[in-house]
Amino acid sequence: VQLQASGGGLVQAGGSLTLSCTPSTRIFSFSAMGWYRQAPGKQRELVATIARLGTADYSDSVRGRSTIYRDITKNVLYLRMNNLKPEDTAVYYCHAQFPSNEHWGQGTLVTVSS
């Protein structure tokens, strides 16, 4: 399974960005999908997840200003982030979970300037 992530870039603080992730198989084949991020010098951390049936969950750091959602017809996972902060700067990774294994995308860099 391959996960193609895109949408990263440079954005000013307070701005918005939408990340996309296109898996090589149907979204509904996964138990869950999500976004993680890794800032320089820090461990990878969960940003948001969405289960097969659509239940979403967010880390405290992005809850209220981010939305994870899917377009089933396009087979794409998205992460919309608003009111971006410099501390959101990180490489963002798409993640897909099967019952018995998991897969990671290649990462897309988000840089938020102050």
DSSP file with accessible surface (Angstrom, degrees, kcal/mol):
  #  RESIDUE AA STRUCTURE BP1 BP2  ACC     N-H-->O    O-->H-N    N-H-->O    O-->H-N    TCO  KAPPA ALPHA  PHI   PSI    X-CA   Y-CA   Z-CA
    1    1 A V              0   0   73      0, 0.0     2,-0.4     0, 0.0   103,-0.2   0.000 360.0 360.0 360.0 131.9    0.0    0.0    0.0
    2    2 A Q        -     0   0  150    101,-0.1    22,-2.1     2,-0.0     2,-0.5  -0.913 360.0-158.4-115.3 145.0    1.3    3.4   -0.9
    3    3 A L  E     -A   23   0A   7     -2,-0.4   103,-0.8   101,-0.4     2,-0.8  -0.981   5.4-159.6-123.5 117.5    0.2    6.7    0.5
    4    4 A Q  E     -A   22   0A 118     18,-2.5    18,-2.5    -2,-0.5     2,-0.3  -0.863  12.9-170.0-102.8 109.4    0.8    9.8   -1.5
    5    5 A A  E     +A   21   0A   3     -2,-0.8     2,-0.3    16,-0.2    16,-0.2  -0.730  14.1 154.3-100.1 147.2    0.8   13.0    0.6
    6    6 A S  E     +A   20   0A  59     14,-2.5    14,-2.8    -2,-0.3   102,-0.1  -0.950  31.8  81.1-156.1 172.4    0.8   16.5   -0.7
    7    7 A G        +     0   0   34      1,-0.3    11,-0.3    -2,-0.3    -1,-0.1   0.332  56.3 133.0 108.5  -7.8   -0.3   20.0    0.1
    8    8 A G        +     0   0   28     12,-0.1     2,-0.3    84,-0.1    -1,-0.3  -0.190  22.8 120.8 -69.6 169.1    2.5   21.2    2.4
    9    9 A G  E     -d  110   0B  29    100,-0.7   102,-2.8    99,-0.1     2,-0.5  -0.984  61.2 -49.6 165.8-168.5    4.2   24.5    2.0
   10   10 A L  E     +d  111   0B 131     -2,-0.3     2,-0.3   100,-0.2   102,-0.2  -0.845  54.1 167.1 -99.2 129.1    5.1   27.8    3.6
   11   11 A V  E     -d  112   0B  22    100,-2.6   102,-2.4    -2,-0.5     2,-0.2  -0.985  33.6-113.2-141.0 148.6    2.3   29.7    5.2
   12   12 A Q  E >   -d  113   0B 148     -2,-0.3     3,-2.3   100,-0.2    72,-0.2  -0.481  48.1 -84.9 -78.8 152.6    2.1   32.7    7.5
   13   13 A A  T 3  S+     0   0   49    100,-2.6    72,-0.2     1,-0.3    -1,-0.1  -0.297 119.2  30.0 -55.4 136.7    0.9   32.4   11.0
   14   14 A G  T 3  S+     0   0   44     70,-3.2    69,-0.6     1,-0.3    -1,-0.3   0.239  99.5 114.9  93.0 -11.0   -2.9   32.6   11.1
   15   15 A G    <   -     0   0   22     -3,-2.3    69,-2.5    69,-0.2    -1,-0.3  -0.088  59.0-121.1 -83.4-175.4   -3.2   31.1    7.6
   16   16 A S        -     0   0   45     66,-0.2     2,-0.3    67,-0.2    66,-0.2  -0.891  21.9-178.5-129.9 158.8   -4.7   27.9    6.5
   17   17 A L  E     - B   0  81A  30     64,-2.3    64,-3.3    -2,-0.3     2,-0.5  -0.987  14.8-149.1-154.8 146.7   -3.6   24.8    4.6
   18   18 A T  E     - B   0  80A  39     -2,-0.3     2,-0.3   -11,-0.3    62,-0.2  -0.985  12.8-158.9-123.3 121.6   -5.1   21.6    3.4
   19   19 A L  E     - B   0  79A   0     60,-2.9    60,-2.1    -2,-0.5     2,-0.4  -0.743   8.3-156.4 -94.0 147.8   -3.1   18.4    3.2
   20   20 A S  E     -AB   6  78A  26    -14,-2.8   -14,-2.5    -2,-0.3     2,-0.4  -0.933   9.6-170.4-125.3 148.8   -4.1   15.6    0.9
   21   21 A a  E     -AB   5  77A   0     56,-2.4    56,-3.0    -2,-0.4   -16,-0.2  -0.968   2.3-168.8-140.3 121.5   -3.3   11.9    1.1
   22   22 A T  E     -A    4   0A  61    -18,-2.5   -18,-2.5    -2,-0.4    54,-0.2  -0.938  12.1-154.1-112.9 114.0   -4.2    9.5   -1.7
   23   23 A P  E     -A    3   0A   6      0, 0.0   -20,-0.2     0, 0.0     4,-0.1  -0.483  21.4-127.2 -83.3 159.2   -3.8    5.8   -0.9
   24   24 A S  S    S+     0   0   78    -22,-2.1     2,-0.3    -2,-0.1   -21,-0.1   0.474  95.0  44.4 -83.7  -2.8   -3.2    3.2   -3.6
   25   25 A T  S    S-     0   0   51    -23,-0.3     5,-0.1    50,-0.1     2,-0.0  -0.847 108.2 -66.9-132.7 172.0   -6.1    1.2   -2.3
   26   26 A R    >   -     0   0  131     -2,-0.3     3,-2.1     1,-0.1     4,-0.3  -0.297  37.6-131.3 -65.0 140.1   -9.7    2.1   -1.3
   27   27 A I  G >  S+     0   0    3      1,-0.3     3,-2.0    45,-0.2    -1,-0.1   0.883 105.9  61.4 -57.2 -38.5  -10.0    4.2    1.8
   28   28 A F  G 3  S+     0   0  105      1,-0.3    -1,-0.3    44,-0.1    -2,-0.1   0.595  87.7  73.4 -70.6  -6.0  -12.6    1.9    3.2
   29   29 A S  G <  S+     0   0   40     -3,-2.1    -1,-0.3    69,-0.0     2,-0.3   0.662  86.9  81.1 -76.9 -13.6  -10.1   -1.0    3.2
   30   30 A F  S <  S-     0   0    1     -3,-2.0    68,-0.2    -4,-0.3     3,-0.1  -0.651  74.4-142.1 -93.6 149.1   -8.4    0.7    6.2
   31   31 A S  S    S-     0   0   38     66,-3.0    21,-2.1     1,-0.3     2,-0.3   0.868  86.8 -18.8 -69.0 -37.2   -9.5    0.4    9.8
   32   32 A A  E     -FE  51  97B  29     65,-1.3    65,-3.2    19,-0.3     2,-0.3  -0.976  59.1-152.1-162.6 158.2   -8.5    4.0   10.2
   33   33 A M  E     +FE  50  96B   5     17,-2.5    17,-3.1    -2,-0.3     2,-0.3  -0.923  24.3 155.3-131.7 162.4   -6.4    6.7    8.6
   34   34 A G  E     -FE  49  95B   0     61,-2.5    61,-2.7    -2,-0.3     2,-0.4  -0.972  35.7-104.2-168.5-179.1   -4.8    9.7   10.1
   35   35 A W  E     +FE  48  94B   0     13,-2.9    12,-2.8    -2,-0.3    13,-1.8  -0.986  27.4 179.8-125.2 135.3   -2.1   12.4   10.1
   36   36 A Y  E     -FE  46  93B  55     57,-2.7    57,-3.2    -2,-0.4     2,-0.3  -0.840   9.6-156.3-123.0 165.2    1.0   12.5   12.2
   37   37 A R  E     -FE  45  92B  11      8,-2.6     8,-3.1    -2,-0.3     2,-0.4  -0.987   8.8-159.4-143.8 154.5    3.7   15.1   12.4
   38   38 A Q  E     - E   0  91B  69     53,-2.2    53,-2.3    -2,-0.3     6,-0.2  -0.952  10.5-160.4-136.8 114.2    7.3   15.4   13.4
   39   39 A A    >   -     0   0   22      4,-0.5     3,-2.4    -2,-0.4    51,-0.2  -0.533  45.0 -74.7 -86.6 158.1    8.9   18.7   14.2
   40   40 A P  T 3  S+     0   0  113      0, 0.0    -1,-0.1     0, 0.0     3,-0.1  -0.281 119.0   5.0 -55.3 127.8   12.7   19.1   14.1
   41   41 A G  T 3  S+     0   0   93      1,-0.2     2,-0.3    -3,-0.1    -2,-0.0   0.526 114.3 100.3  77.4   5.7   14.2   17.4   17.2
   42   42 A K  S <  S-     0   0  146     -3,-2.4    -1,-0.2     1,-0.0     2,-0.1  -0.801  75.2-100.8-122.3 164.2   10.9   16.0   18.4
   43   43 A Q        -     0   0  171     -2,-0.3    -4,-0.5     1,-0.1     2,-0.2  -0.420  47.3 -92.0 -78.2 156.1    9.2   12.7   18.2
   44   44 A R        -     0   0   88     -6,-0.2     2,-0.3    -2,-0.1    -6,-0.2  -0.475  51.0-168.3 -66.1 137.4    6.4   12.0   15.8
   45   45 A E  E     -F   37   0B  86     -8,-3.1    -8,-2.6    -2,-0.2     2,-0.2  -0.941  24.4-101.9-132.6 153.7    3.0   12.8   17.2
   46   46 A L  E     +F   36   0B  59     -2,-0.3   -10,-0.3   -10,-0.2     3,-0.1  -0.468  32.5 173.2 -71.3 138.1   -0.6   12.2   16.3
   47   47 A V  E     -     0   0B   0    -12,-2.8    12,-2.5     1,-0.4     2,-0.3   0.748  63.0 -23.7-107.3 -54.3   -2.5   15.1   14.8
   48   48 A A  E     -FG  35  58B   0    -13,-1.8   -13,-2.9    10,-0.2    -1,-0.4  -0.986  52.9-163.1-160.5 150.1   -5.8   13.6   13.8
   49   49 A T  E     -FG  34  57B  37      8,-2.4     8,-2.3    -2,-0.3     2,-0.4  -0.953   3.5-161.8-134.5 157.4   -7.4   10.3   13.0
   50   50 A I  E     -FG  33  56B  10    -17,-3.1   -17,-2.5    -2,-0.3     6,-0.2  -0.983  17.1-139.7-140.4 127.3  -10.6    9.2   11.3
   51   51 A A  E >   -F   32   0B  36      4,-2.7     3,-2.3    -2,-0.4   -19,-0.3  -0.325  33.6 -98.0 -81.0 167.3  -12.0    5.7   11.6
   52   52 A R  T 3  S+     0   0   97    -21,-2.1   -20,-0.1     1,-0.3    -1,-0.1   0.880 125.6  49.1 -53.0 -41.1  -13.6    3.7    8.8
   53   53 A L  T 3  S-     0   0  164    -22,-0.2    -1,-0.3     2,-0.1   -21,-0.1   0.463 126.4 -99.1 -84.2   0.4  -17.1    4.7    9.9
   54   54 A G    <   +     0   0   30     -3,-2.3     2,-0.3     1,-0.3    -2,-0.1   0.396  69.0 148.3 106.8  -3.0  -16.1    8.4   10.1
   55   55 A T        -     0   0  106     -5,-0.1    -4,-2.7     1,-0.0     2,-0.3  -0.526  31.4-158.0 -69.5 127.5  -15.4    9.0   13.7
   56   56 A A  E     -G   50   0B  40     -2,-0.3     2,-0.3    -6,-0.2    -6,-0.2  -0.782  13.5-174.9-109.3 151.9  -12.7   11.7   14.0
   57   57 A D  E     -G   49   0B  86     -8,-2.3    -8,-2.4    -2,-0.3     2,-0.3  -0.985   5.6-162.5-143.5 151.1  -10.3   12.5   16.8
   58   58 A Y  E     -G   48   0B  40     -2,-0.3   -10,-0.2   -10,-0.2     2,-0.1  -0.943  23.8-110.0-135.1 153.3   -7.8   15.2   17.3
   59   59 A S    >>  -     0   0   23    -12,-2.5     4,-1.8    -2,-0.3     3,-1.3  -0.431  37.5-113.3 -73.8 156.6   -4.8   16.0   19.4
   60   60 A D  T 34 S+     0   0  137      1,-0.3    -1,-0.1     2,-0.2   -13,-0.1   0.829 113.7  64.4 -60.0 -30.0   -5.3   18.8   21.9
   61   61 A S  T 34 S+     0   0   49      1,-0.2    -1,-0.3     3,-0.0   -14,-0.1   0.729 117.4  23.0 -70.1 -22.1   -2.8   21.0   20.0
   62   62 A V  T X> S+     0   0    0     -3,-1.3     3,-2.1   -15,-0.2     4,-0.6   0.509  87.7 124.0-120.2  -9.5   -5.0   21.1   16.8
   63   63 A R  T 3< S+     0   0  119     -4,-1.8     4,-0.1     1,-0.3   -15,-0.0  -0.288  78.5  21.8 -59.4 134.0   -8.5   20.5   18.1
   64   64 A G  T 34 S+     0   0   81      2,-0.5    -1,-0.3     1,-0.0     3,-0.1   0.212 124.1  53.6  94.8 -14.5  -10.9   23.2   17.2
   65   65 A R  T <4 S+     0   0   27     -3,-2.1    17,-3.6     1,-0.1     2,-0.3   0.288 100.3  62.3-132.8   8.9   -8.8   24.6   14.3
   66   66 A S  E  <  -C   81   0A   6     -4,-0.6    -2,-0.5    15,-0.2     2,-0.4  -0.975  56.0-164.4-135.6 151.1   -8.3   21.4   12.2
   67   67 A T  E     -C   80   0A  67     13,-2.6    13,-3.2    -2,-0.3     2,-0.5  -0.993   4.6-160.3-136.7 127.7  -10.6   19.1   10.4
   68   68 A I  E     +C   79   0A   6     -2,-0.4     2,-0.3    11,-0.2    11,-0.2  -0.890  29.5 151.4-102.7 133.8   -9.8   15.6    9.1
   69   69 A Y  E     -C   78   0A  96      9,-1.7     9,-3.2    -2,-0.5     2,-0.3  -0.975  31.7-132.1-156.7 167.3  -12.2   14.3    6.4
   70   70 A R  E     -C   77   0A  52     -2,-0.3     2,-0.6     7,-0.2     7,-0.2  -0.934   6.8-149.0-126.6 149.1  -12.4   12.1    3.4
   71   71 A D  E  >> -C   76   0A  45      5,-2.7     5,-1.8    -2,-0.3     4,-1.2  -0.940  17.9-171.9-111.4 102.0  -13.7   12.3   -0.1
   72   72 A I  T  45S+     0   0   55     -2,-0.6   -45,-0.2     1,-0.2     3,-0.2   0.883  81.6  54.2 -65.3 -37.7  -14.8    8.8   -0.8
   73   73 A T  T  45S+     0   0  125      1,-0.2    -1,-0.2    -3,-0.1    -2,-0.0   0.872 118.0  36.0 -67.6 -33.3  -15.5    9.3   -4.5
   74   74 A K  T  45S-     0   0  135      2,-0.1    -1,-0.2    -3,-0.1    -2,-0.2   0.549 104.7-131.5 -91.3 -11.1  -12.0   10.7   -5.0
   75   75 A N  T  <5 +     0   0   15     -4,-1.2     2,-0.4     1,-0.2    -3,-0.2   0.934  59.2 137.6  59.5  48.5  -10.5    8.3   -2.5
   76   76 A V  E   < - C   0  71A  15     -5,-1.8    -5,-2.7   -54,-0.2     2,-0.4  -0.984  46.1-148.4-129.7 138.6   -8.6   11.1   -0.8
   77   77 A L  E     -BC  21  70A   0    -56,-3.0   -56,-2.4    -2,-0.4     2,-0.3  -0.869  22.8-166.4-101.2 139.3   -7.9   11.9    2.9
   78   78 A Y  E     -BC  20  69A  34     -9,-3.2    -9,-1.7    -2,-0.4     2,-0.4  -0.883  20.2-162.4-125.5 156.7   -7.6   15.5    3.9
   79   79 A L  E     -BC  19  68A   0    -60,-2.1   -60,-2.9    -2,-0.3     2,-0.6  -0.933  12.3-165.2-135.1 112.4   -6.5   17.5    6.8
   80   80 A R  E     -BC  18  67A  93    -13,-3.2   -13,-2.6    -2,-0.4     2,-0.5  -0.870   7.9-170.8 -97.4 125.4   -7.6   21.1    6.8
   81   81 A M  E     -BC  17  66A   0    -64,-3.3   -64,-2.3    -2,-0.6     2,-0.3  -0.973   3.0-175.0-122.0 127.9   -5.7   23.3    9.3
   82   82 A N        +     0   0   55    -17,-3.6   -66,-0.2    -2,-0.5   -67,-0.2  -0.739  63.2  23.9-114.5 164.9   -6.7   26.8   10.2
   83   83 A N  S    S-     0   0   91    -69,-0.6    -1,-0.2    -2,-0.3   -67,-0.2   0.913  84.4-157.2  47.9  51.7   -5.1   29.5   12.3
   84   84 A L        -     0   0    1    -69,-2.5   -70,-3.2    -3,-0.2   -69,-0.2  -0.254   7.3-157.1 -64.2 145.9   -1.7   27.9   11.8
   85   85 A K    >   -     0   0   74    -72,-0.2     3,-2.6   -71,-0.1     4,-0.3  -0.859  31.1-109.9-121.1 156.0    0.9   28.7   14.4
   86   86 A P  G >  S+     0   0   54      0, 0.0     3,-1.9     0, 0.0    26,-0.4   0.847 117.7  63.6 -54.6 -31.8    4.7   28.5   14.1
   87   87 A E  G 3  S+     0   0  124      1,-0.3   -48,-0.0   -48,-0.0    -3,-0.0   0.558  88.3  70.0 -72.5  -5.5    4.6   25.5   16.4
   88   88 A D  G <  S+     0   0    0     -3,-2.6    -1,-0.3     2,-0.0     2,-0.2   0.528  70.3 120.5 -82.6  -6.9    2.7   23.6   13.7
   89   89 A T    <   +     0   0   34     -3,-1.9     2,-0.3    -4,-0.3    22,-0.2  -0.416  41.5 106.8 -61.3 123.7    5.8   23.6   11.6
   90   90 A A  E    S- H   0 110B   2     20,-2.1    20,-3.0    -2,-0.2     2,-0.6  -0.965  75.6 -81.4-177.8 169.4    6.7   19.9   11.0
   91   91 A V  E     -EH  38 109B  41    -53,-2.3   -53,-2.2    -2,-0.3     2,-0.5  -0.860  47.5-146.6 -88.9 126.9    6.7   17.2    8.4
   92   92 A Y  E     -EH  37 108B   0     16,-3.2    16,-2.2    -2,-0.6     2,-0.4  -0.846  12.3-161.3-102.2 131.4    3.2   15.8    8.2
   93   93 A Y  E     -E   36   0B  40    -57,-3.2   -57,-2.7    -2,-0.5     2,-0.3  -0.925  13.4-136.8-117.2 134.2    2.8   12.1    7.5
   94   94 A a  E     -E   35   0B   0     -2,-0.4    11,-2.6   -59,-0.2     2,-0.4  -0.664  26.0-165.4 -81.7 141.5   -0.3   10.3    6.3
   95   95 A H  E     -EI  34 104B   7    -61,-2.7   -61,-2.5    -2,-0.3     2,-0.4  -0.983  11.1-167.9-134.1 140.4   -1.0    7.0    8.1
   96   96 A A  E     -EI  33 103B   0      7,-2.4     7,-2.6    -2,-0.4     2,-0.5  -0.998   9.1-154.7-131.5 134.3   -3.2    4.1    7.3
   97   97 A Q  E     -EI  32 102B  60    -65,-3.2   -66,-3.0    -2,-0.4   -65,-1.3  -0.930   9.8-176.3-115.5 123.1   -4.1    1.3    9.7
   98   98 A F        -     0   0   40      3,-3.3   -68,-0.1    -2,-0.5     3,-0.1  -0.674  46.8-100.9 -96.5 168.7   -5.2   -2.2    8.8
   99   99 A P  S    S+     0   0  111      0, 0.0     3,-0.1     0, 0.0   -69,-0.0   0.856 120.8  23.9 -57.5 -33.1   -6.2   -4.6   11.5
  100  100 A S  S    S+     0   0  106      1,-0.1     2,-0.3     0, 0.0    -3,-0.0   0.490 128.9  15.1-116.5  -5.1   -2.8   -6.3   11.4
  101  101 A N        -     0   0   72     -3,-0.1    -3,-3.3     2,-0.0     2,-0.3  -0.957  59.4-138.1-157.1 177.2   -0.4   -3.7   10.0
  102  102 A E  E     -I   97   0B  97     -2,-0.3     2,-0.3    -5,-0.2    -5,-0.2  -0.940   7.6-151.3-141.6 161.9    0.1   -0.1    9.2
  103  103 A H  E     -I   96   0B  48     -7,-2.6    -7,-2.4    -2,-0.3     2,-0.4  -0.977   5.5-153.4-138.1 150.1    1.5    2.1    6.4
  104  104 A W  E     -I   95   0B  90     -2,-0.3  -101,-0.4    -9,-0.2    -9,-0.2  -0.940  11.6-134.6-124.3 144.3    3.1    5.5    6.2
  105  105 A G        -     0   0   10    -11,-2.6  -101,-0.2    -2,-0.4     3,-0.1  -0.277  35.9-100.3 -82.5-179.7    3.3    8.1    3.5
  106  106 A Q        -     0   0  100   -103,-0.8   -13,-0.1     1,-0.1  -102,-0.1   0.628  61.9-113.7 -83.9 -10.9    6.5    9.9    2.6
  107  107 A G        -     0   0   14      1,-0.1     2,-0.4   -13,-0.1   -14,-0.2   0.189  17.7-132.4  93.0 145.2    5.7   13.1    4.5
  108  108 A T  E     - H   0  92B  20    -16,-2.2   -16,-3.2  -102,-0.1     2,-0.4  -0.999  23.3-123.3-136.2 132.8    5.0   16.7    3.4
  109  109 A L  E     - H   0  91B  95     -2,-0.4  -100,-0.7   -18,-0.2     2,-0.5  -0.622  21.4-170.2 -84.8 129.3    6.6   19.7    5.0
  110  110 A V  E     -dH   9  90B   0    -20,-3.0   -20,-2.1    -2,-0.4     2,-0.5  -0.980   4.4-173.9-115.2 124.0    4.5   22.5    6.5
  111  111 A T  E     -d   10   0B  48   -102,-2.8  -100,-2.6    -2,-0.5     2,-0.6  -0.984   5.2-165.0-121.4 123.5    6.4   25.6    7.6
  112  112 A V  E     -d   11   0B   7     -2,-0.5     2,-0.3   -26,-0.4  -100,-0.2  -0.939   9.4-153.9-111.5 117.9    4.6   28.3    9.4
  113  113 A S  E      d   12   0B  44   -102,-2.4  -100,-2.6    -2,-0.6    -2,-0.0  -0.669 360.0 360.0 -92.2 145.7    6.3   31.7    9.6
  114  114 A S              0   0  138     -2,-0.3    -1,-0.1  -102,-0.2   -29,-0.0  -0.348 360.0 360.0 -90.1 360.0    5.7   34.1   12.4
